[in-house]
């Protein structure tokens, strides 16, 4: 049974410092309950007709569907990329206690 109320949102950036900034500011503003940073990772992608390779850091946020529009706006405003990766994936299941905590921590 899908749970469209909760989302895992991913972005990537080109520095550990910016990843930490994006994570910390989103949590401080209660746009997400948790943010995990991993990296460096190697990204290979097509951009403006060319195959590019870059070292990036990935940030994974846990949030609610209700807070997603504000989280996306925050990432667009604070991010350094012209077209930042912002992908939201619905949480299809999770422990009731964790999802309750996630909802409480993202409350306005």
C-alpha positions as CSV (number, residue, x, y, z in Angstrom):
1,X,0.0,0.0,0.0
2,X,1.8,3.2,-1.1
3,X,2.2,6.0,1.3
4,X,2.1,9.2,-0.8
5,X,2.3,11.3,2.4
6,X,6.0,10.7,2.8
7,X,8.8,11.3,0.3
8,X,12.5,10.6,-0.2
9,X,14.0,13.5,-2.1
10,X,17.4,13.4,-3.8
11,X,19.7,16.1,-5.0
12,X,23.4,16.3,-5.9
13,X,25.9,19.0,-5.8
14,X,29.6,19.6,-6.6
15,X,31.0,20.1,-3.1
16,X,30.8,18.6,0.3
17,X,30.4,22.1,1.8
18,X,27.4,23.0,-0.4
19,X,25.8,19.5,0.4
20,X,26.2,20.2,4.1
21,X,24.7,23.7,3.7
22,X,21.7,22.4,1.7
23,X,21.1,19.7,4.3
24,X,21.5,21.9,7.4
25,X,19.4,24.7,6.1
26,X,16.6,22.4,5.1
27,X,16.5,20.7,8.5
28,X,16.7,24.1,10.3
29,X,13.7,25.2,8.3
30,X,11.8,22.0,9.0
31,X,11.6,21.3,5.3
32,X,12.8,17.7,6.0
33,X,13.2,15.6,9.1
34,X,16.5,14.1,8.1
35,X,19.1,14.6,5.4
36,X,21.9,12.2,4.6
37,X,25.0,13.1,2.6
38,X,27.1,10.6,0.8
39,X,29.9,11.0,-1.6
40,X,31.9,11.7,-3.3
41,X,30.2,9.9,-6.1
42,X,31.1,9.9,-9.8
43,X,28.2,11.1,-12.1
44,X,28.3,10.5,-15.8
45,X,25.6,12.4,-17.8
46,X,24.8,14.2,-21.0
47,X,24.7,18.0,-20.7
48,X,24.4,20.4,-23.6
49,X,25.2,17.7,-26.2
50,X,28.3,16.4,-24.5
51,X,29.0,13.5,-22.2
52,X,30.3,14.9,-18.9
53,X,31.8,13.3,-15.8
54,X,31.8,15.0,-12.4
55,X,32.5,14.4,-8.8
56,X,29.4,15.1,-6.7
57,X,27.9,14.7,-3.3
58,X,24.3,13.3,-3.0
59,X,21.9,14.6,-0.4
60,X,18.9,12.4,0.5
61,X,16.1,14.1,2.4
62,X,13.1,12.5,4.2
63,X,10.1,14.8,4.1
64,X,6.4,14.9,3.7
65,X,4.4,15.6,0.5
66,X,3.0,18.7,2.2
67,X,6.6,20.1,2.7
68,X,7.9,19.1,-0.7
69,X,7.0,22.4,-2.6
70,X,8.9,24.4,0.0
71,X,11.9,22.0,-0.1
72,X,12.0,22.2,-3.8
73,X,11.9,26.0,-3.8
74,X,14.7,26.0,-1.1
75,X,16.9,23.7,-3.2
76,X,16.4,25.8,-6.4
77,X,17.2,29.0,-4.5
78,X,20.3,27.7,-2.7
79,X,21.7,25.3,-5.3
80,X,24.6,26.3,-7.6
81,X,23.5,24.3,-10.7
82,X,21.5,25.7,-13.6
83,X,19.3,22.6,-13.5
84,X,19.7,20.8,-10.2
85,X,18.7,17.2,-9.8
86,X,15.6,17.2,-7.6
87,X,13.8,13.9,-7.6
88,X,11.0,12.9,-5.2
89,X,10.2,9.3,-4.6
90,X,7.1,8.2,-2.7
91,X,7.7,6.1,0.4
92,X,5.8,2.9,-0.1
93,X,6.2,1.6,3.4
94,X,7.9,2.4,6.7
95,X,7.7,1.9,10.4
96,X,4.8,3.7,11.9
97,X,7.1,5.2,14.6
98,X,9.6,6.6,12.1
99,X,6.9,8.0,9.8
100,X,5.2,9.7,12.8
101,X,8.5,11.2,13.8
102,X,9.1,12.4,10.2
103,X,5.7,14.1,10.1
104,X,6.2,15.7,13.5
105,X,9.7,17.1,12.6
106,X,8.4,18.6,9.4
107,X,5.4,20.3,11.0
108,X,5.2,24.0,10.5
